[in-house]
Amino acid sequence: MNTLYDRIGGSYGATRGQDPRIAALINDALGDARSVVNVGAGTGAYEPADREVLAVEPSETMIAQRSPRSAPVIRASAESLPLRDGDFDAALAVNTVQHWTDLRAGLRELRRVARKRIVIFLRDAKSGTPFWLTEDYLPSLDPSRRTSAIVEAIQEELRLVKALPVRLPRDCVDGLFTAYWGRPEMYLESEIRRNISNFALAREHDLAEGLASLQADLESGAWDRKYGHLRSLSELDLGHRLLVAELAQLAGEPSAGRADPTSS
């Protein structure tokens, strides 16, 4: 069950902490759910402290970085959850669906184990403001085609999905790919890039060339002449969304759930 994060996630906790503003929106989206299964949980950054939470994470490297005070965790993949049908009020998936081996199988598992709702946090790169880093410097890292396909699959599998915009604050604590939209110098720091999967999957030549161009534009002032207004904004919509599916509305829809894996 080796994963990308077994390779790149050794220092994940250093730059990928919970941003309280994002956490508040996720908590609101979970609504009245008292029990939550957090699938692809990583180090547990967005697990609500006031609910019963079970974390599911395939990477031993990520599990090792979880706080002793975090929710209990089992090592498993989204595509095959060792849980009974309807075990939890809600299923949560934060910045993870793009890494699943079989997206639709994972989505069906979320629907199988949740009673009330499913909450997925992701970035739809075709929504919101275009990201200058992929527009001008690293076009090979533009995920828009892939993320559009992911959103389409979610809508097809879960139906009746509500999309809630999540505007990233300029001082975002969680160092995800777009977090430094108003702090461009941060992308030149290797420690920042090390814990962002987009960079880990990039071609070395493309990455070196794009970062060299960014550094040159920062030194010459070209970046600020074009994008300097971003430094004064407090938040920006870069396509991050909370996708919420209310399962009560899907009661009449056909389910692709599999049999209880714990039964004999």
N, C-alpha and C positions, 0 to 999 in steps of 0.2 A: 504494500500500500504506500510505496514511496511517492511523494508529491513534489511539485515545484518548490514548495516552501520548506521541505527537508533540505533543499539545496541552498536557497537564498534567505531563509527566514531566521538565521541564527541571532541576528541583532534586531529583530522586528520590533520588539517592545521599546527600543530606544527612540524611534521616530513615529511609531504608529499607535499613539495613545488615543483614548476616547475624547472626542470633542464634545463638550457638554451640550452645545446647541444642536448638534446632530442627534445626540443621545435623547434629548428631550422630544424631538420630532418622532423618533423611532418609538419611544415610550408611548406617546400619544396615539400613534398608529396601531399599537397593540391593543388599545382600547381596554375592555373589561377582562381580557384574558388573565387568568390567575396562574396558569401553567404554560410554559413556553419551551419548545425545543429549538435550540439555536444551532442550525446546521451550517457546517463550514465555519465553526466558531472562532478559529484562530486562538489568539491569546485572551479572548473574552472581553474585548474592549466595549462592546455595546450590549452586554447582558444586563437587564434591569435587576437592581438589587432587591426590589420589593415584590418579586414574584418567584414562584417555584420554577427554576430553570435547569434544564439538562443540556449540556453542550455536546455536540457531535463534531469531531475533528479528525481528519485522516493523518495529519502530520505529527509525528512524534516530536519534531523540533519545536513546533508551535505549542503543543501540549506542555512541554517542559518549561515554557515561559509563562504559563498561566500562574496567577497569584494563588497562594494557598487559600485565600479567602474567596476565590472565584467559585462558580457553580461546578458541581461534579461533571466530569467529562468522560465520554466513551470514545474509543477510536473506531471510526467507521466512516463509510463514504455516503454521500447524499443519495447515490443511486440504489443503495441497499441498506435501509435503516433497520436496525435490529429492535424494532419497536412494534407494539400492537396497533391495530387500527384505532384511530381516535384517542390516542393516549394523552394528547395535550390540547389545551384550548387553542393555542396558536403555534405556528411554525415561523421561525425567523431566519432570514438568510441575508447577511450583510457583506457586500463586496466579495461575493464568492461564486455566484452562478456562472461567471465567465470561465471559471477554472474546472467546472464539472466535466467529466468524461462523456456523459450522456445527459444532456440538459433535460430533455423531456422525461426521462426516467426519474431524474431527481425531482422534478416538479410534481410528478405523479405521486412520489413518495411523500412530499410535503403535504399534498392533498389527502393522502391516505391517513397520516398520523395526526392531523389537526382536526379539531371539531368545529372551531369558530372562524378562524381567519388565517391567512398567510400574508406575511409582510416581507417584501424583498427590497433591499436598498441596492441600487446600482446606478451607473451612469449611462444614459442614452446619449451618445456623442453627437447625434443629429439634432438634439434639442438644445435650447439655450444658446448662449453666446459661443461662437467658434473659439477654440482654444489656440492662442497665439503660438504655443510651443509646437503643436503639430501642424499648424497652418504655415509657419515660416521657417521652422528649424528641423523638425523631425517628422516629416509627412509619413514616413514608413511606420510610425507609431500611432497613426490615426486609426482608432478602433470603430469608427462610425458604421462601417458596413457590418461588422460582426455584432456590435451592440444592437443594431436595428433588428438583426435576425433573432437575437436573444429576446428582445422585447416582443417581437411577433410571436415567438414560441410560447412565451409566458401568457400572452393574451389568448392564444389558441387553446392552451392546456387548462388555464384557470378561469377563463371567461370573465366578463363583468369586472375587469380590473380597474381600480381607481388609481390614477397617477397623481401623486402629490409632489410638487417641486421642492427641492432642498437647495437653497442658495448657500454657497460656501462662504463663510466669513474670511476676510483677508488674513486674519491671524489664526486660521484653522490649526488646531492642535494635532489632528490626525493627518500625518504626512502622506496622504494618498496622491495619485498621479497629478491631479489638478490643484492640489492644495496651495501651491505657491504661485498662483496666477498673478498676484500683486507683489511678489517677492522673487523676481526672476533669478537673482544671484544664488538662491538656494539650490537651483538645479545643477549648479556647477560643483556642488559638494557630493563627493562619492558616498558618504554615509547616508545622505538623503536618498540617493538613487538606489542604494543597495537594497532597500526594503520596499521598493516599488516594482511589482512584477513586470510592468510595461518595459522598463529598462532592462530587466533580466532577460527578456525575450527578444530584445532588439539585436539587429546585426551590428557587430562591433564597429565596422567601417562607418555605417550610417550614424551611429551614436557619436563617434569621435568627431565626425565632420559637422554634425549639427550643433554639438556643444561648443566646438571651436568657433562656429559662426555666432552663436549666442554670446560667448565671451567677448568677441570682437565688437559686437553691436553694443554691449553694455559699456565697454571701455570707450567707444567712440561717441556714445550718446544716441546712437541710432535707435536703440530699443526705446528709450525714453521719449524720443521725438514722436514715435508711432504709438506707443502704448503707455506712456508715463501717466496718463489720466487714471490708469487702474490703481496706481499706488495710493490714491486718495479715496477710492471706493471702500465701503465697509463690507460689502458682500456682492456676490456675483452668481448668476445662474449659468452653470456650465453643463447643464443636462442631468444633474443628479436627481434621481427620483425615488420616492417610496411608492412601490406598487403594492396595493392592498386588495386582496381578494376576500370577500365575505362569503364564507362557505355555506351559510344558511341560504343564500340566494342561488347556490349551485345544487341544492338538494335534489332537483329534478334532472340534473345533468348526468350523463353516464360517467362512471368512475373507472379508472384504470388501475385501481389499487390491487396489490397482490395479497396473497394469503399471509396470515400471521406467522412470521418466521419463528416465533417462540413456541408455537403449538407442535404437538407431535403428529 
